[in-house]
Amino acid sequence: MKAHEVRDLTEKERQDKVGDLSQEYFNLKFQLATGKIENPSRLKYIRRDIARLKTILGESVDKERSKSAESTNESADKA
């Protein structure tokens, strides 16, 4: 999943995707431990996708915080 694809998703879809990928990652790690994994390189890609999603989720939280801080500063300046 590319970064621009992740940015096109809504916040809820991103959180759902993180949950789905985390579950898939857990299942693959379990298969790895039991020796029944078909594609061990998939672990790497899932881990990266989770990190990419969490990074973009964090960016959106930072944007919201900066917007609220700006509005708070503007209202404090008016007072």
URZI-V427513 format. One record per pair of residues at least 6 apart in sequence whose ideal C-beta (glycine too) atoms are under 8 Angstrom apart, sorted by the first residue. I is the first residue (numbers start at 1). J is the second residue. D is the distance in Angstrom with one decimal. If there is no record, write none. Layout:
i = <I:I>
j = <J:J>
d = <D:D>
This chain:
i = <1:1:1:1:3:3:6:6:6:6:6:7:9:11:11:14:14:14:15:17:18:18:18:18:21:21:21:21:22:24:25:25:25:25:28:28:28:28:28:29:31:31:32:32>
j = <17:49:52:53:52:56:14:17:52:53:56:56:17:57:60:53:56:57:57:53:50:53:54:57:46:49:50:53:50:46:43:46:47:50:37:40:42:43:46:43:37:38:40:43>
d = <7.9:5.1:6.8:7.8:6.1:6.9:6.5:7.9:5.9:5.8:5.1:6.1:6.8:7.3:6.4:5.5:6.8:5.5:7.1:5.8:6.1:4.9:6.4:7.4:5.4:5.6:5.0:7.2:6.3:5.9:6.9:4.7:6.6:6.8:6.2:7.9:6.1:5.4:6.9:7.1:4.1:7.9:6.3:7.0>
